Amino acid sequence: MSKRFEFVRGAPQRSPEWFALRKQGITATDVSVIAGLSPYKSPFRLWAEKTGRVEDQPVGEAAHRGILLEDTVGRYYEGERGVKLRKSNGVVRLKNAPWAMASLDRTIVGEPDGIVELKTSASRAWDIQPIPGFVLAQVHWQLLITGAKWCDVVVLLGGLIFRIERVISDQAYQSELFAKAEAFRELIASDTPPPMTGQDSPTFEELTPQRNSVLGTASRELNRIAKRYADAQYEIKLLDEEIATYAIAIKEEIAEREGIIGDGWVATWKQNKKPTRKTDWKLLVAEEGITEDTVNAYTQETLGARVFRLKFKEDGE
């Protein structure tokens, strides 16, 4: 591989130093977010994390499973290709732009032209495209940094099916990603947020607590947006009612059975095997003679969520 990059020592993967280093730069995971391709995070959320306004989102169970199964996927590739893989335990970054960095899954012993990306997934996105767009962006960022000519993406789908897809280096696409990453860094440096989308509502709530009871006055543009919001809400209500009608028709056919099979589809209506359990804490406190001071000592108070409602005045109001 070209030595356009350097390996950062003292930051093994998943160590505190590794997390701290990644927060300072733009990683392969970050660039898929910046490009608007990530199904897990928005550019606004990433900006809020990079500027220290909110904590980094914790990884989910799927990511944990991926870490546990990474060696298994790697061994499959070794067997299929007859090669030996090497773990890249740390961060590589461009020498002339140290903020551009990546954590490689594997390199191939004796093969300077290629790298390997290991994935596990149960997402149907892998049925729609050979490689989902957000993964493709991650891979091209790694190719940009390392100078490798290709990357084999090895994925375990649904815990049952292995697949290998080769990505050839595309310098034009990599230049686009680099330009978007540079523009995003300018937003961070200037403390300018990127535009928000609907998925940013929880993040915006974190950043914007209610501080008074004042009602503002809407502009003409905001009045237009409010009308469109109300119209969309009404359309969703009609669609929900239509979906509920279709669902009850299918349930009528299922009746006491577990489900029904159609032409290319299956519908089930199962009883939840795990019963719901609810503790009557007030009764427990009363019967066990627990004092209010004791209850308060074990009680934590958190700020309630901000509830958004929009209501148009009816005629005559």
C-alpha positions as CSV (number, residue, x, y, z in Angstrom):
1,M,0.0,0.0,0.0
2,S,1.0,3.6,-0.6
3,K,2.6,5.3,2.4
4,R,0.3,8.3,2.2
5,F,-1.0,7.2,5.6
6,E,0.5,6.7,9.1
7,F,-0.4,4.3,11.9
8,V,-1.3,6.1,15.2
9,R,0.4,4.3,18.1
10,G,-1.0,4.2,21.6
11,A,-4.6,4.1,20.6
12,P,-5.7,0.4,20.4
13,Q,-9.2,-0.2,19.2
14,R,-12.0,0.5,21.7
15,S,-9.6,2.0,24.2
16,P,-10.3,5.4,25.8
17,E,-7.5,6.8,23.6
18,W,-9.0,5.4,20.5
19,F,-12.4,6.9,21.2
20,A,-10.8,10.3,22.0
21,L,-8.7,10.3,18.8
22,R,-11.7,9.4,16.6
23,K,-13.7,12.3,18.1
24,Q,-11.1,14.7,16.9
25,G,-11.2,13.6,13.3
26,I,-13.4,12.3,10.5
27,T,-13.7,8.5,10.4
28,A,-15.1,6.2,7.9
29,T,-18.3,5.9,10.0
30,D,-18.5,9.7,10.2
31,V,-18.2,10.2,6.5
32,S,-21.2,8.1,5.7
33,V,-23.2,10.3,8.1
34,I,-21.8,13.5,6.6
35,A,-22.8,12.2,3.1
36,G,-26.3,11.7,4.4
37,L,-26.2,8.0,3.8
38,S,-26.2,6.6,7.4
39,P,-29.5,5.1,8.6
40,Y,-28.3,5.4,12.2
41,K,-27.3,9.1,12.6
42,S,-27.8,12.5,11.0
43,P,-25.2,15.1,10.2
44,F,-26.8,17.4,12.8
45,R,-26.4,14.7,15.5
46,L,-22.8,14.1,14.5
47,W,-22.1,17.9,14.6
48,A,-23.7,18.1,18.1
49,E,-21.5,15.2,19.3
50,K,-18.3,16.6,17.7
51,T,-18.8,20.0,19.3
52,G,-19.5,18.5,22.7
53,R,-23.1,19.6,22.9
54,V,-24.4,16.0,23.4
55,E,-22.9,12.7,24.4
56,D,-22.0,10.2,21.7
57,Q,-24.8,7.8,21.0
58,P,-24.0,4.4,22.5
59,V,-23.7,1.5,20.0
60,G,-26.7,-0.9,19.8
61,E,-26.9,-4.6,20.2
62,A,-26.3,-5.2,16.5
63,A,-23.0,-3.5,16.7
64,H,-22.0,-5.6,19.7
65,R,-23.0,-8.7,17.8
66,G,-20.8,-7.6,14.9
67,I,-17.8,-7.2,17.2
68,L,-18.3,-10.7,18.6
69,L,-18.7,-12.3,15.2
70,E,-15.9,-10.4,13.5
71,D,-13.4,-13.2,13.9
72,T,-15.8,-15.7,12.5
73,V,-16.4,-13.6,9.4
74,G,-12.7,-13.1,9.0
75,R,-12.0,-16.9,9.2
76,Y,-14.6,-17.5,6.5
77,Y,-12.8,-15.1,4.2
78,E,-9.5,-16.7,4.9
79,G,-10.9,-20.1,4.0
80,E,-12.6,-18.9,0.8
81,R,-9.7,-16.9,-0.5
82,G,-6.8,-19.0,0.9
83,V,-5.1,-16.0,2.5
84,K,-4.0,-14.9,6.0
85,L,-5.6,-11.8,7.5
86,R,-4.0,-9.4,9.9
87,K,-5.9,-7.3,12.5
88,S,-5.3,-3.6,12.3
89,N,-5.6,-2.7,15.9
90,G,-5.7,1.1,15.9
91,V,-6.2,4.1,13.7
92,V,-4.6,5.0,10.4
93,R,-4.7,8.6,9.1
94,L,-3.5,10.7,6.2
95,K,-0.1,12.2,6.7
96,N,-1.1,15.5,4.9
97,A,-4.5,15.6,6.6
98,P,-4.3,13.9,10.0
99,W,-8.0,14.6,10.7
100,A,-8.9,12.1,8.0
101,M,-8.7,8.7,9.7
102,A,-10.1,5.2,9.7
103,S,-10.0,2.0,11.8
104,L,-9.4,-0.9,9.4
105,D,-10.9,-4.3,10.1
106,R,-8.2,-6.4,8.4
107,T,-5.3,-6.2,6.0
108,I,-4.1,-9.2,3.9
109,V,-0.7,-10.7,4.6
110,G,1.4,-10.4,1.5
111,E,-1.2,-8.4,-0.4
112,P,-0.4,-4.6,-0.5
113,D,-3.2,-3.7,-2.9
114,G,-6.3,-4.8,-0.9
115,I,-8.0,-4.5,2.5
116,V,-10.9,-6.3,4.0
117,E,-14.0,-4.9,5.7
118,L,-16.0,-7.3,7.9
119,K,-19.8,-6.9,8.5
120,T,-22.7,-8.7,10.1
121,S,-26.3,-7.6,9.3
122,A,-29.9,-8.6,9.3
123,S,-31.0,-5.6,7.3
124,R,-32.9,-5.9,4.1
125,A,-30.7,-3.1,2.7
126,W,-28.3,-5.9,1.6
127,D,-31.1,-7.4,-0.5
128,I,-31.7,-4.1,-2.4
129,Q,-28.1,-3.4,-3.2
130,P,-24.9,-5.6,-3.2
131,I,-23.5,-3.1,-0.7
132,P,-25.6,-0.4,1.0
133,G,-24.6,3.1,0.3
134,F,-23.4,3.9,3.8
135,V,-21.1,0.9,3.8
136,L,-19.8,1.9,0.4
137,A,-18.9,5.4,1.6
138,Q,-17.1,3.9,4.6
139,V,-15.1,1.6,2.4
140,H,-14.1,4.3,-0.1
141,W,-13.0,6.5,2.8
142,Q,-10.7,3.6,3.9
143,L,-9.4,3.2,0.3
144,L,-8.7,7.0,0.2
145,I,-6.7,6.9,3.3
146,T,-4.7,3.8,2.6
147,G,-4.3,4.1,-1.1
148,A,-5.4,0.5,-1.6
149,K,-6.8,-0.4,-5.0
150,W,-9.7,-2.5,-3.7
151,C,-11.5,-3.7,-0.6
152,D,-13.4,-7.0,-0.1
153,V,-16.5,-6.5,1.9
154,V,-17.3,-9.7,3.7
155,V,-20.8,-9.9,5.3
156,L,-22.6,-12.4,7.4
157,L,-26.3,-11.9,6.6
158,G,-29.0,-13.0,9.2
159,G,-26.4,-15.3,10.9
160,L,-26.7,-17.8,8.0
161,I,-25.4,-16.5,4.6
162,F,-21.9,-15.2,3.9
163,R,-21.2,-12.9,1.0
164,I,-18.1,-11.3,-0.5
165,E,-18.3,-8.2,-2.6
166,R,-15.3,-6.4,-4.0
167,V,-15.2,-2.6,-4.2
168,I,-12.7,-1.0,-6.6
169,S,-11.2,2.3,-5.7
170,D,-13.0,5.3,-7.2
171,Q,-11.0,8.4,-6.8
172,A,-13.7,10.7,-8.1
173,Y,-16.2,9.5,-5.5
174,Q,-13.5,9.7,-2.8
175,S,-12.7,13.3,-3.7
176,E,-16.5,14.1,-3.3
177,L,-16.4,12.5,0.2
178,F,-13.2,14.4,1.1
179,A,-14.8,17.7,0.0
180,K,-17.9,17.0,2.1
181,A,-15.8,16.1,5.1
182,E,-13.8,19.3,4.8
183,A,-17.0,21.3,4.6
184,F,-18.3,19.5,7.7
185,R,-15.1,20.4,9.6
186,E,-15.7,24.0,8.7
187,L,-19.1,23.8,10.3
188,I,-17.5,22.4,13.4
189,A,-14.8,25.1,13.5
190,S,-17.3,27.9,12.9
191,D,-19.9,26.4,15.3
192,T,-22.5,26.4,12.5
193,P,-25.0,23.5,12.7
194,P,-25.9,21.7,9.5
195,P,-29.7,21.7,8.6
196,M,-31.9,19.5,10.7
197,T,-34.2,16.7,9.5
198,G,-37.2,15.0,11.2
199,Q,-34.9,12.4,12.8
200,D,-33.2,15.2,14.8
201,S,-36.1,16.0,17.0
202,P,-34.7,14.0,20.0
203,T,-31.3,15.7,19.7
204,F,-32.9,19.2,19.3
205,E,-34.9,18.5,22.5
206,E,-31.7,17.7,24.3
207,L,-30.2,21.0,23.2
208,T,-33.3,23.2,23.7
209,P,-35.0,22.9,27.1
210,Q,-38.0,25.1,27.9
211,R,-36.9,28.2,29.9
212,N,-40.1,30.3,30.0
213,S,-43.8,30.3,29.3
214,V,-43.8,33.0,26.6
215,L,-45.7,32.3,23.3
216,G,-44.0,33.8,20.2
217,T,-45.7,35.1,17.1
218,A,-45.4,33.1,13.9
219,S,-44.1,34.5,10.6
220,R,-45.9,34.1,7.3
221,E,-43.5,31.3,6.3
222,L,-44.1,29.5,9.6
223,N,-47.9,29.8,9.2
224,R,-47.5,28.0,5.9
225,I,-45.4,25.3,7.4
226,A,-47.9,24.8,10.2
227,K,-50.7,24.4,7.7
228,R,-48.7,21.8,5.8
229,Y,-48.0,20.0,9.1
230,A,-51.7,19.8,10.0
231,D,-52.6,18.6,6.5
232,A,-49.9,15.9,6.7
233,Q,-51.1,14.8,10.2
234,Y,-54.7,14.4,8.8
235,E,-53.4,12.3,5.9
236,I,-51.5,10.1,8.3
237,K,-54.6,9.6,10.4
238,L,-56.6,8.5,7.3
239,L,-53.7,6.1,6.3
240,D,-53.6,4.7,9.9
241,E,-57.3,4.0,9.8
242,E,-57.0,2.4,6.4
243,I,-54.1,0.2,7.6
244,A,-56.1,-0.8,10.7
245,T,-59.0,-1.8,8.5
246,Y,-56.8,-4.0,6.3
247,A,-55.2,-5.5,9.5
248,I,-58.6,-6.5,11.0
249,A,-59.6,-8.2,7.7
250,I,-56.4,-10.3,7.8
251,K,-56.9,-11.1,11.5
252,E,-60.4,-12.3,10.8
253,E,-59.0,-14.9,8.5
254,I,-56.3,-15.9,10.9
255,A,-58.9,-16.2,13.7
256,E,-57.5,-18.7,16.3
257,R,-54.6,-19.9,14.2
258,E,-51.1,-18.5,14.5
259,G,-51.0,-17.0,11.1
260,I,-51.7,-17.3,7.4
261,I,-49.7,-17.7,4.2
262,G,-50.4,-15.7,1.1
263,D,-48.9,-15.3,-2.4
264,G,-45.4,-14.3,-1.5
265,W,-46.3,-13.1,2.0
266,V,-46.9,-14.4,5.5
267,A,-48.9,-12.8,8.3
268,T,-48.8,-13.9,12.0
269,W,-50.9,-13.0,15.0
270,K,-49.1,-14.5,17.9
271,Q,-49.8,-14.5,21.6
272,N,-46.9,-12.9,23.5
273,K,-45.4,-15.7,25.4
274,K,-43.8,-13.4,28.0
275,P,-46.5,-12.1,30.3
276,T,-46.4,-8.4,31.4
277,R,-45.5,-7.9,35.0
278,K,-46.4,-4.8,36.9
279,T,-45.5,-4.1,40.6
280,D,-47.9,-2.1,42.7
281,W,-45.3,0.0,44.4
282,K,-47.9,2.0,46.4
283,L,-49.3,-1.1,47.9
284,L,-45.9,-2.5,48.6
285,V,-44.8,0.7,50.4
286,A,-48.0,0.7,52.5
287,E,-47.9,-3.0,53.5
288,E,-44.2,-3.0,54.3
289,G,-44.3,0.2,56.3
290,I,-41.7,1.9,54.2
291,T,-41.5,5.6,55.1
292,E,-41.7,8.5,52.6
293,D,-38.1,9.5,53.5
294,T,-36.8,6.1,52.5
295,V,-38.7,6.2,49.2
296,N,-37.3,9.6,48.4
297,A,-33.8,8.5,49.2
298,Y,-34.1,5.9,46.4
299,T,-35.9,8.2,43.9
300,Q,-34.3,10.1,41.1
301,E,-36.1,13.0,39.4
302,T,-35.5,13.6,35.7
303,L,-36.8,16.4,33.6
304,G,-39.9,15.5,31.6
305,A,-39.9,15.4,27.8
306,R,-41.0,18.4,25.9
307,V,-44.3,17.5,24.2
308,F,-45.0,19.2,20.8
309,R,-48.6,19.8,19.8
310,L,-50.1,21.8,17.0
311,K,-53.8,22.7,16.9
312,F,-55.7,25.0,14.6
313,K,-58.5,27.0,16.1
314,E,-61.9,25.9,15.1
315,D,-64.3,28.3,13.4
316,G,-65.9,30.6,16.0
317,E,-63.0,30.2,18.5
